[in-house]
Amino acid sequence: MTNSKKQVQAPGVIAQLIGLIKKMTEHEREILLNTLKRKHFKEKREKPRKPNPTLLDYAVRDRIHQGFIHDISVGGVFIETGESIPVGQEILAMIPVPNSPRSIKVKGHVVRSTPYGIGVKFRQRSENRKLR
């Protein structure tokens, strides 16, 4: 396929994408956007994330909340929650250990806040040790 044929087809593809996006709900658009961002910026993420739909407790300003882990890595977690928590807010998460009654206490701060949840970057291990 030559470059001129690719250029002629491109507006058709873009128009189709826009048409499909217009038919989506706001929630579906948010999911699509986040998926595309993850794929586009995947090489920028230092640690790979893994899906882990698990219930967890977390505390913000001495108030305990519950949410679901959407995905997690050594460096952070996305927590699905209905709570509105601002970027920069510090949190303490109790992350359940798989196949164990134990949880790991991890401190971090919110780096992304959406209507569907929060992205949390964990403090480095040395920072967590200092705060215990």
N, C-alpha and C positions, 0 to 999 in steps of 0.2 A: 504494500500500500504506500503510495507516495504521500509527501507532506501535504500537497494540495487537497487530496481526498480526505485526509485526516482533518484538515481545517474546515472543510465543507460539512463533515459529520459532527464536529464538535458542538455547534449551536443546537443541533437536534438533541444531543445527549444532555446538554445543560438545560434545555427547555423541558425535557422529560423529567429530569431531576427536580426542577423547580415545581413542575406540576404535581409530582408525587409528594413533595414536601408540603405544598399548600393543602393537600388532603389529610395530612397527619394532624393528630391532636398536639397540643403544646407539650404534653408529656413525651409523646413519641419523638418530637423534634429534639427535645433535650437529650433523650437517650441516643439518638442518631448523632447529634453534635458531640456528645461525650465519647462515643465510639470512634468517630472520625478523629477527634483530638488524640485519643489514646494511640490509634494506629499511626497518625501523622507524626506525633512526638514521641513514639515509643523509644526511639534511639536516645532521646534526652533523659529518660527515666533511668536512674542509676541502678535500681533494683527491680527485677521483674515482679509483677503482682500476680497473685493467684486468687481465683474465686474461692470464697469461703463463707457461704451463707450460714452464719452462726449468730445467735443472740449474745449480746454483751451488755455489760453495765459500764457507764462512764460518768464521771463527775465533772461539773463545770460550776465554779464558784460555790463549792460545798453543797451542791444540789445533785442528786443522783438521777440519771436518765437511763433509758434502755433504747437500744437500737440493734440493727443487724449489720454484721460485717458483710459488705458487698465484695470487696477484694482486699488483700493484705500482702505486704512485703516486709522485708527486714526494715525498710525505711519509713513505712507509713501504712495507713488504712483508709478506706472510704467507708463511712458508717451511714447506712440508710436510717434516717430519723426525720420526724416531723418537727423537731425543735429548730428554732432559728438561732443559730450560734454564729457570731461575727468572726470574720477572718482575724487572726492574731490572738484569739482567745485561747488560753491554756486549758488543757483538759487532762484528766487522769483516766485511763481506760483499764478495765480489768478484762484481759483477753483470755478466753478459755483455752486450756491446753487440750488438744484432741485426745479422746479416749482416757481422760483423767478428770477427777473432780477438782483439780487445781486450776488456778488462773494466774496469769502473769500481769503484774502491775506495770504499766508503761505510761510515762508522761510525754506530752507532745503539745503541739499547737495547731489550730485550724489554719489551713492554707487555702482552702476553697470551701465556699458555702453555696449550696443550691437549694431550691425548694424541696429536693428529695433527700438531701443528706449533706455530710461534711467530709472533706478530705483532710486528714490529719497527718502531719509529719512528726514522726517520733523524734524525741531528743536522742542524741548520741549516747551510747552506753556510759561514757565517762560523765556526761551531764546527769543522767539518771542516777548514777551511783552517788554523786555529790548531794542530790536532793533527798535521799532516803533518810 
